[in-house]
Amino acid sequence: MAQQATSYQFTAKLLRPKDIEDGDDWAFVVLPHDASACLPRRGRTTVVGKTNEQPFQQLLEPDGQKSQYALCRTCAF
C-alpha cells in the first residue's frame, strides 16, 4: 500500500559540530519531535521539501532520541 503524502512545516536551527576540520563545511538540522512523529518510521527515511523556497530531497537519519536529523553539506553558512 502506498503511503499518503503528508505536509509539515517547521522552523529549526542549522547546527554545526563543535570541532570541525578546516575545509569540511557541513551542518545538520534535528527535526522537532512532532515533525518526526508524522513520518512513516523512526529509522532512515527519505523526504522531499523546501528550504528557503529551494526544493530538496534528503535522507533522514535517526538521532537516537526518537527523532531524525538531516545532514547538510551544501548549505550557505
MIFI-186861 format. One line per 4 residues: number of its first residue (from 1); their letters; for each residue z, y, x of N, C-alpha, C. Coordinates in pm, whole numbers, plus 32768, in hexadecimal, padded with zeros to 4 digits. Atoms other than C-alpha are relative to their C-alpha. Layout:
BEGIN
NUM	a	Z,Y,X,Z,Y,X,Z,Y,X ~ ...
This chain:
BEGIN
1	maqq	8000,7F8B,8054,8000,8000,8000,8000,807C,8059 ~ 8009,7F85,7FB1,7FA3,8158,808B,8076,805B,7FE3 ~ 7F92,7FA1,8010,80B5,8257,80C6,7FCC,807F,7FBF ~ 8024,7F82,803F,80AD,838E,7FEE,801F,8071,8061
5	atsy	7FEB,7F8F,7FA7,8087,84D0,80B6,8072,8057,7FCC ~ 7F90,7FAA,8022,81C0,85A5,80BA,7FF8,807D,8055 ~ 8002,7F82,7FB8,81D0,8711,811B,808F,8030,8013 ~ 7F7A,7FCF,7FE2,8303,879F,81C5,7FF4,8072,8063
9	qfta	8005,7F8B,7FA8,8335,88F4,8264,808A,801B,8036 ~ 7F80,7FDF,7FC4,8447,894D,8359,7FEB,8059,807A ~ 7FFE,7FAE,7F87,849E,8A36,8477,805E,7FBD,8062 ~ 7FAD,8040,7F9A,8523,89A8,85BC,7FE8,8047,8085
13	kllr	800C,7FC7,7F7B,8563,8A1D,871D,7FAF,7FA5,805A ~ 8046,8047,7F98,847C,89B7,8835,8061,7FF4,8075 ~ 7F9B,8017,7F98,8565,891A,8936,7FBE,7FD4,8081 ~ 8032,802A,7F7D,8531,88E4,8AA9,806F,7FB6,8048
17	pkdi	7F9A,8049,7FB3,85E1,87F2,8B94,804C,805F,805C ~ 7FAC,7FAC,7FA9,86FD,8883,8C62,7FC5,8009,808C ~ 803C,8003,7F7A,8662,8818,8DAD,7F6F,7FD6,7FF2 ~ 808F,801C,800C,84E8,882A,8DBC,7FBE,8011,8089
21	edgd	8048,7FFB,7F81,8407,87E3,8EE6,7F9B,8073,7FFD ~ 8065,7F96,7FF6,8324,88FD,8F60,7F78,7FCC,7FD2 ~ 8085,8024,802F,81D5,88F3,8EAF,7FFE,7F9B,7F90 ~ 7FF9,8064,806B,824B,87FB,8DA8,8035,8043,7F82
25	dwaf	7FD8,7FB7,8078,8256,88DD,8C76,7FF3,7FA8,7F85 ~ 8000,8048,807E,82B8,8825,8B3B,807C,8028,7FB2 ~ 7F91,7FE0,8059,83A1,8851,8A16,8000,7F98,7F91 ~ 7FFA,805C,8071,840A,8797,88DE,8044,8043,7F8A
29	vvlp	7FC3,7FD1,807D,8472,87D3,8776,8042,7F89,7FBE ~ 7FB9,8068,804B,857A,8703,86C5,7FF3,8023,7F6C ~ 800E,7FE9,8090,852F,86DC,8554,8089,800A,7FBF ~ 7F84,7FFF,804E,8644,8742,8464,8010,7F79,7FB9
33	hdas	7FE6,8083,803E,86EA,860E,83C9,7FBC,7FF2,7F77 ~ 803F,800C,8083,8664,865F,826D,7F68,7FF1,800B ~ 8090,8013,7FEA,84FF,8679,82F3,7FE5,7F71,802D ~ 800F,8088,7FCF,8528,852F,83AB,8012,7F9A,7F90
37	aclp	7FE6,805B,8070,85AE,848B,826F,7F86,7FF0,7FA5 ~ 8078,8008,8053,8460,84D2,81C1,7F97,7FA4,803A ~ 8063,8054,7FBE,83A3,83FB,82BB,8012,7F6E,7FD9 ~ 7FFA,808B,802E,8350,8290,826F,805A,7FA5,8054
41	rrgr	7FA7,8051,7FAD,8421,820C,8393,8041,8057,806B ~ 7FB5,7FB5,7F9A,8517,827A,84A0,7FCB,7FE9,808D ~ 8037,801C,7F7C,8455,81E4,85C3,7F8A,805C,801E ~ 8077,7FB2,7FE0,8311,825E,865B,7FA7,800C,7F85
45	ttvv	805B,7FE8,806E,822D,82FA,855A,7FAA,8079,8021 ~ 805C,7F92,7FE7,8102,83E2,8563,7FFD,805D,7F87 ~ 8006,7F9C,8069,80FA,8525,849C,7F8E,8061,801E ~ 8060,7F92,7FF1,7FF9,8636,8462,8041,807B,7FC5
49	gktn	7FC4,7F85,8032,8056,879F,842D,7FC3,807A,803F ~ 802C,7F82,7FC7,8033,8906,8499,8077,8043,8044 ~ 7FA0,7FAC,7FBC,80EF,89D9,8595,7FBD,8087,8014 ~ 803D,7F7A,7FF9,80AB,8B4E,857A,7F6E,7FFB,7FD1
53	eqpf	8084,800F,8040,7F7E,8AF3,849E,7F9C,7FB0,8052 ~ 8057,8055,7FB1,7EED,8A0F,85AD,801A,7F6D,7FDC ~ 7FEB,808C,8026,7EB5,88A7,8536,801C,7FA8,8079 ~ 7FE2,8060,7F96,7F3D,8785,8603,8019,7F77,7FC5
57	qqll	7FD7,8088,8021,7F76,860F,85FB,805E,7FD6,8070 ~ 7F9A,8019,7F9C,80AF,8597,86AD,804A,7F7E,7FE5 ~ 7FAB,8076,8009,8169,8455,86F3,8090,802D,800B ~ 7F71,7FE2,7FFB,82DA,847C,86A1,8049,7F88,8039
61	epdg	7FAF,8069,7FC3,83D9,83B6,8767,808D,8008,7FC6 ~ 7F76,7FFB,802F,8536,8353,86F1,8059,8044,8068 ~ 7FA8,7FB8,7FA3,864B,842B,8787,8088,7FBC,8013 ~ 7F7F,8045,7FF4,876C,8332,8763,806D,803C,7FAA
65	qksq	7F9F,7FBE,8058,8818,8419,866A,7FD1,7FFF,7F6F ~ 8038,8010,8087,8762,83A2,852E,7F9E,806F,7FDC ~ 806A,7F9D,8014,864F,84A3,855A,7F90,7FE0,8063 ~ 806D,8010,7FA1,8510,84CB,8626,7FE8,8082,804A
69	yalc	8027,7F88,7FB8,8489,85BA,8727,7F6B,7FFA,801F ~ 808D,7FF5,7FDB,832D,8635,877F,7FF8,8040,808A ~ 8014,7FCE,7F79,82C9,8667,88E8,7F8C,8061,7FFF ~ 8068,7F9A,7FFA,81F9,879B,8935,7FDF,801D,8091
73	rtca	802B,7FE7,7F76,8137,87A7,8A7B,7F9E,8074,800C ~ 8064,7F96,7FFB,803D,88B5,8A1C,8031,807F,7FBB ~ 7FC7,7F8A,8042,8128,89BC,898F,7FEF,807B,8058 ~ 8001,7F81,7FB6,8108,8B29,89F3,8090,8031,8005
77	f	7F73,7FDA,7FF1,825D,8B84,8A7F,800E,8095,8012
